[in-house]
Amino acid sequence: MKSYILSIGCDVYLSNSLCDLNGSENDASSIFNCLVESEYSIYDKESSILLKSPTVAEVKNWLEKILLDSDTPDVFTLFFAGHGGVATGTYYICLNDTKPDRLEFSAFSLSEIFRMVSSSGVKHVNLVIDACNTGGLVNDLISIIKPDLIGAKGSFGIAILAAAALDEYASEVNGQGLLTSHLIKYINGDKRISIGPEYLDLVTIGRQISTEFINNLSKQTPSSWGINLYGPSVFSRNPFYNPNGAIGTYEFSYIPPASRLGRLIQHNKKEFWEALENLDTGEGGRMLLPLFQKLLSNTDDRNDALALIIGIGSRFTDQVAPTQDLIKLDLLNVLLTALMPYLGENNTDVLVDAIIEDFNRYGKICINDLLSKLEADNTLLIYKGGSGFDVLSNYYYLSLRIAKILGLLSQLVLVDSENLQVALCVIERIYKTYSNHLMCMSDIQAPYLYIFFKVFCGLPETIRVKEYLVKYLADYLKIRGRVSQINLQPEKVSTYLLQRYTQEKIDIEYTANPTGIGSVLLLAASHYELGDEVDKQLHLLDRVNFHLFIPSNVNEFSQNIIKNGENLVLKCGFDFWNVKKFFEICTHKIDEYAKNNYSNLDKRRMICCVASAYAQPDRIPLMII
């Protein structure tokens, strides 16, 4: 199928009676790029023409070349943006040398365009006019409906989209015609009409645009007409066409399935669907990040990477209500983690800032809702399902759930200090209701508790936070540092709990060795001046290995594997004998490997580091100093 377009934008007029415009050439360029240069293009680049502020003679010359000197096209589209007007019952488009008082001699009538097209043998014509008073071109339809032009076998069909009624002006917003901006959104897939046909026709798009304008009470009323007796009516490729007939990528992303990126996603469609279906359980966010990392490993272009992250991520986050078990905040943290490798360029930074704003906005809703529910239900955080050993396992997961909430509260305070007071209310309520469950169960709690104790350290209102630390330290000493591994399998949780409470020794296959949460607690003990008290019982941790990974390159912190940094492992009773010595060794190593890197950290990157630690809790955000 051969398809050509002549796209005309006229900003500059020689006549003093026609004011110069600002957005018409931009409209013509945008439509040309969207239809000719995009991945959805059906238009021949060599035979399609863009004209800016041409004369009448230039337009006629190019029409002749396109329609008669080239191979006859199956589809021809004429786009015009500029001034227009009606004279003697005919609509004229006004070009650079048009004289308003002599439209019949110095402008280009639609009737003349129709006559030229009819002689060319083209099968279908699309006409888009983004100009004032375009409703007046309905008069010219009479010139089309003639036996010598249309009706005979093989005669051409025509579709027309006009920007405004006969007595209306065509508006511009931000340097682009209102009609053109809406049209482009349907061409490039920002808006969807149908997933059915491979090609979109101009009349269908026009009706959709007209409905939007009417619903929005616009002062401009676009309209469309079509006459098509033979063959298909084609304007552009449908970005949402799915030849396989299966559910497309749009259902789990806002990326059109017919696009290049849509085809790239198809290879991982099953995995993304599984993640989307598990959103309600909280597992969807955990599954999403490795899928992003796998997908982005095949994507070299930064703009493609951003489009994939936002297209898929927005679809996921839109599926979850802000009050649904903090899942929305988990998903936003995944997006921040996926975007972190691309920080430093304006487009990425703008997207990250917008997600941080969403995190703050939805976070306020989350924590206020959580506070209300905690006050109304003392068993809110306890899983109500299951029986037997499932109930026992619930106490394991309750401690993890509490630590994660504390971490997210801290992140919200880090994002916006205005969240402090409501965060403190939630902290107070959790302590009163669940203080007996402030236990060190798993190393997965390490990043949550690190940011919790870091953010609230030194604030006069946070006496209760110190009491939290005392509880966690007491439990860690009581179990002699035998916390479980980060990825302890659910079926082994009950066994771990039974050994933890009934045996002196826990099987090594269940425990974390070395432990990160122990390092977090000893560092916090130093910050909160509890070192002397901990030293009295530090012998209980004799031979326990404490671990810190110190990333030397913050930019790598979101990666699945951090290549640059120092693995610091310290054995209690060998490398240190008190909290002060442990703190000194750790801070010296941090200074040695990464102090300069950490000290210059901007807030945007710092928040992304926290998000990365929550999305991948095998790392501790030490850069929060």
Buried (B, 14 or more C-beta within 10 A) or exposed (E): EBBBBBBBBBBBBBBEEBEEBEBBBBBBBBBBBBBBEBBBBBBBEEBBBBBBBBBBEBBBEBBEEBBEEBEEBBBBBBBBBBBBBBBEEBBBBBBBBBBBEEBEEBBBBBBBBBBBBBEBBBBBBBBBBBBBBBBBBBBBBEBBEEEEBBEEEEBBBBBBBBBBBBEBEBBBEEBBBBBBBBBBBBBBBEBBBEBEBEBBBBBBBBBBBBEBBEEEEBEBBBBBBBBBEBEBBBBBBBBBBBEEEEEBBBEBBBBBBBBBBBBBBBEBBEBBBBBBEBBEEBBBBBBBBBBBBEBBEEBEEEEBBBBBBBBBBBBBBEBBEBBBBBBBBBBBBBBBBBBBBBBEEEEBBEBBEEBBEBBBEBBBBBBBBBBEEBEEEEEBBBBEEEEEBEBBBBBBBBBBBBBBBBBBBBBBBBBBEEBBEBBBBBBEBBBEBBEEBBBBBBBBBBBBBBBBBBBBBEEEEBEBBBBBBBBBBBBBBBBBBBBBBBEBEEEBBBBBBEBBEEEEEBEEEBBBBBBBBBBBBBBBBBBBEBBEEBBEEBEBBEEBBBBBBBBBBBBBBBBEEBEBBBEBEBBBEEBBBBBBBBBEBBBEBBEEBBBEBBEEBEEBBBBBBBBBBBBBBBBBBBBBE
